[in-house]
Each structure stands twice: as C-alpha cells, then as structure tokens.
Amino acid sequence: MNIELIKTELIQEVDQLFQKEHNKSLQKRIEKKIKSWKEQITETEELIERVNCTLQHILQRHGITFKHQLEKEGFTHYIEPTIHQLVLRNMKD
C-alpha cells in the first residue's frame, strides 16, 4: 500500500468535491445570517463524515483492507493530520 498515494488522492478528491460545493453555496453564505453553534457543529460533523467516506472509497478502489487492528491504527495515525487539515480548510464560516 502506498500511503502517500492514498493521501494525495484523498486531498485531491475532497478539494474537488468541496470546490464545487463552495461555488454553489457562495451566494447562500452571503445571504445567510450567522449560524448557531449547534448548526456549526452539525456541519462540521457532516464534513468529517464526508471526508472519511471519501477515504473509504479510495481504499476500496485500491483494494486495501486491513488484516490487523494494529495495521489499521498505524494507517489512521498517519492519515489523521491530513483529514484534520482537509476538515479545517473546508469548514464553512
């Protein structure tokens, strides 16, 4: 498994996904008032779920499965900072 390739694909796909959404929702964001804390948390949780779902699709596409929990934990530890960066970068104001 080439972890760097997986990480690169994840970044590219999430950026493409949210770039399309960002353009669509720009007008809505301009018209919208400040969101409540609960709305912001819900949107952040949805964003994290979408990034994780994208990662799962990439892993499936490459036929990657984890044989041991330790192997999965090592991968998760390695990819987690990338996921955090993607979430922060794509959070809506």
C-alpha positions as a printed Julia matrix, in Angstrom:
93×3 Matrix{Float64}:
   0.0    0.0    0.0
   1.34   3.39  -0.98
   0.1    5.63   1.82
   1.35   8.81   0.16
  -0.69   7.97  -2.96
  -3.8    7.43  -0.83
  -3.19  10.71   0.98
  -2.71  12.59  -2.29
  -5.88  11.13  -3.8
  -7.84  11.98  -0.66
  -6.69  15.6   -0.77
  -7.47  15.93  -4.48
 -10.9   14.35  -4.29
 -12.02  16.26  -1.21
 -10.76  19.53  -2.7
 -12.67  18.86  -5.92
 -15.8   17.9   -4.02
 -15.83  20.98  -1.85
 -14.66  23.37  -4.55
 -17.82  22.55  -6.49
 -19.93  22.99  -3.37
 -18.16  26.19  -2.39
 -19.05  27.81  -5.71
 -22.68  26.74  -5.4
 -23.08  27.86  -1.82
 -21.27  31.21  -2.04
 -24.48  33.12  -2.67
 -26.27  31.23   0.09
 -23.48  32.03   2.53
 -23.7   35.73   1.65
 -27.45  35.74   2.26
 -27.34  33.64   5.43
 -27.12  35.1    8.89
 -24.66  33.86  11.47
 -25.22  30.2   12.24
 -25.88  28.9   15.69
 -23.22  26.88  17.46
 -25.36  23.73  17.05
 -25.6   24.29  13.28
 -21.84  24.75  13.03
 -21.17  21.54  14.97
 -23.62  19.6   12.8
 -21.99  20.89   9.61
 -18.53  20.03  10.93
 -19.6   16.5   11.82
 -21.1   16.1    8.34
 -17.87  17.37   6.8
 -15.79  14.87   8.8
 -18.13  12.09   7.71
 -17.81  13.08   4.04
 -14.0   13.16   4.23
 -13.96   9.73   5.91
 -16.42   8.38   3.33
 -14.18   9.65   0.53
 -11.21   7.95   2.17
 -13.13   4.66   2.4
 -13.99   4.87  -1.32
 -10.33   5.42  -2.18
  -9.25   2.47  -0.04
 -11.89   0.26  -1.67
 -10.88   1.4   -5.14
  -7.31   0.31  -4.39
  -8.49  -2.94  -2.82
  -6.93  -2.05   0.52
  -8.15  -3.9    3.58
  -6.56  -4.08   6.99
  -5.75  -7.54   8.28
  -4.96  -6.47  11.83
  -6.2   -3.72  14.11
  -2.6   -2.58  14.58
  -2.22  -2.09  10.83
  -5.42  -0.02  10.73
  -4.32   2.06  13.71
  -0.97   2.78  12.06
  -2.69   3.95   8.89
  -5.17   6.04  10.88
  -2.35   7.65  12.85
  -0.55   8.54   9.62
  -3.59   9.9    7.7
  -5.27  11.72  10.62
  -3.37  15.02  10.26
  -4.36  15.14   6.59
  -8.01  14.59   7.47
  -7.85  17.35  10.09
  -6.31  19.75   7.58
  -8.98  18.95   4.99
 -11.76  19.49   7.51
 -10.33  22.8    8.71
  -9.72  24.03   5.17
 -13.26  23.19   4.05
 -15.2   24.38   7.08
 -17.78  26.99   6.25
 -17.65  30.26   8.1
